[in-house]
């Protein structure tokens, strides 16, 4: 089954991976240890697609016959409740793969996927990926490693939701987007605060109160712009034991 039709998604030539794209793929556990030949095999069966904000990549309960690698932009994964509300499960960032497990389970997508910014996504179909597996078994080990890391991330996310108070959860989220290093830093949130709050499992007003409490550790927000006075202090705040 092809991807959900969307007029904002424009197919690009299958070999339109730039040197920067290839470097990004190398940073993903799924592709990190692959030979140049194996990576070329995957690129040969992949489709790179430009997507606009609001584009649908797949919908809940659709047959899972493909998986994705996000090259640029951000994608939210969410479930629709019986009353039509969205429950955000995860927000995918650049150089992350997603929907692998659903594809290999030979079942249906358990969530919906929607671009929350403009971006580019690489799609690999189950048939194309299977052909590559027959050519190079190291691709299978890369997939296992990728799924293991995803499970570890989900365990960490559940732990944060159950144990960490709201200010620490928000601080941990902000650290994800801080440039590497020490001292002060400034950056822009990649998507709106309402989505950030839903991703962190809290109401918008709880998120706003958490941001207000973070001023004490040097965090200031103006709209989507964030300034951190001391990244080390923010890191220590996240790692502090909750009494």
N, C-alpha and C positions, 0 to 999 in steps of 0.2 A: 504493500500500500504506500503511495507517495505521501509526502508531508501535507498537512492541512493546507489547502489552497489559500493564499493570501496575496493580494495585489502588491503589498509592500515588500515582498520577498523577491529578490532578483537573483536568479541562478548565475554563477560565474563559471568560467572554464575550470574543469576538475584539477588542473595543474597550477592554479593561480595562488599557490602558497609562496609567500615571499620568504626571504632569508630570516626575517624577524618571526614569521609564523613558524618556520621550522625550529628556530631556537625556542619558541614558546612551547612547541610540542615536546621538545626534549626535556622541558621542566615538568611535564606531566608524568606521574608514575607509570601510566600505561605505555608510554613511548620512550621513557628515559634510557633504557638499556638496549633498545633495538638497534640493529645494524643499519647502516645507510640504505642497504638494499631492502630491508624489511620496511623501513619508513617510506621508501619510494613505492613499494607495493601498496601500502595503505593509501598514500596520496593518489595513486593511480585509480583507485576505486572510490575515492571520496568525492563529494560535491561540496564546494564552498558557496555559501549563500549569504548575500547581504540582507539584513533584516532591519526594519524600522521599528521604532518604539511602538508597542502595542501589537506587534505581529505574533501570531500563535504558531508555535512549533509543533505541538501535539496536544491532544485533549485527553482527559481522563477516560479510561476504558477503551481507548482506541488500540488496535493491535500493535504491539511493540515489535516492529520489524526493523528497527534502526536505532542507533545511538548517536550522540552528538559531542563535539568538542567546541567550546566557545573560544573563538580567537580574539574577539573584541566585544566590549559591551557587557551588559548584565541581563540575566534571565531569572525570573522568579518561577519556582515550582510551587504549586498550590493544589489543594483539594477543594472540591465544591461540596458543601454540606447539603443536606436535604432541603434546607430553606434557601439555597442559592448563595450563601455567604462563602467568602474565600477564607481558607485556612492556609496561611503561608507555611510551607514545609522547609524551604531552603531558598537561598538566593545564590545563583551561580555567577562566578566572576570570570574574568579573562584567564585563559589557559587552564580551564577545568573541563573535565569530561562528565557527562551525565547520561542517565537512562541505560547504562550498560547492563545492570542486573535485570531490568525488566525485559530487555531483548533476549538475554540468555535463558530466562525463565520460560520463554516461548508463550508468553501470556499477553496481558494488556498493560498499558501505561497506568500506574496507580495514581498519577497526578496530572495536572495540566502544566504546560510550559509556555510562558509569555515573555517576550522581550520587554524590559522596562527602560531600555535605552536603545538607540541605534547601535548596530553592531554587525559582526560577521560570525557565522557558525559553519562548522564543517560537519557534514552528515556522512555516516558510514552505515550502509545497509547490512542486514544480517547475512545475506548471500555474499556480498562483497567481502565482508570481514571473514567469513568462513573460507573463502578462497585464499585469502592471505594466511590464515592459520595453517592451511595445508602446505603452504610454501615455506613457512618459517615458524617453528613451534615456540620460539622465544616470545612471539606476540601473545600466546596464551598465558605465559608466566607474567608478562606485563599486565594483562587483564586481571589476574589473580591479585597482584600487588596493588593495583588501583582499587579494587573492591575492598581489600583489607584496610587500606587507608581510609576509604569512605566510611567503613563500619566504625573505625576508631574515632573519626570526626563526629559521627552521630552519637556515639557514647559520650563524648565530651560535651556535645550540645545538650543532651538530656541531663547530664550532671549539672551544667550551668543553670538550666531551667529549674531544677529541683533544689539546688543548694545556694547558688549565688544570689544575693539581693540585687535589685534592679540597677543601682548605680554601678556595681561591678560588672554586670552583664553589658551595660552600655559602654563602659570603659574598655572592656575586652573587644567589643565590636569596633570601637574607634581605633584601637591599636592595630587592627587588621589593615587599616587604610593609611596609617602613619608611614611616611617614608622611613626607611631604615636609618638607624643611627641614634645619637643621643642629643640632648638639648631640646631646643624649641622646634616646632614644626607647624606648618599650615597646610591644609588640604581641603578639598571639597567632597562632601558626601556624594557618592555616585548615583543615588536615587533619593526620593523624597522621604522625609522623616516619618510619615505615616506608614510606609512600607518597612522602614527600619524597625519601628515599634512592633509591627505584626511579626516580623522575622524573629524578634527577641521575645515573643510571647507576652506582650504587655499592651495595655491600653495607651493611646496617645498621651493622655494626661499623666500617666505613670512615667512615660518616657520623658516628658517635659520636666517633671520633678527630679528625675534622675540626672538629667543634664544640669539642672540648677545646683544639685549637690556636688557635681563634679567641678564646679567653679573653685571649690576649696583646694583642689589638687591641680589647678592651673588650666582647666579646660574652658574655653569660651566659644560660643556658637552664635553666629549671626546668619540667620537663614540656613543655607546649606554649607556655609563656610565654617570650618573648625580650626581653632588655634589651640595648640598644646604648648604650654610654657616649658614643660620638662617631661620628655618621654620616659625617662627613668622613673620619675615620681609616679607617673600614671601606671607604669608597669608594676611597680611595687604595690600600688593600690589594688590592682587586679589580683595580684598573687597573695594579698594579705589573708590570713586565716579569719574566717567569720566566727565570732564567739556565739 
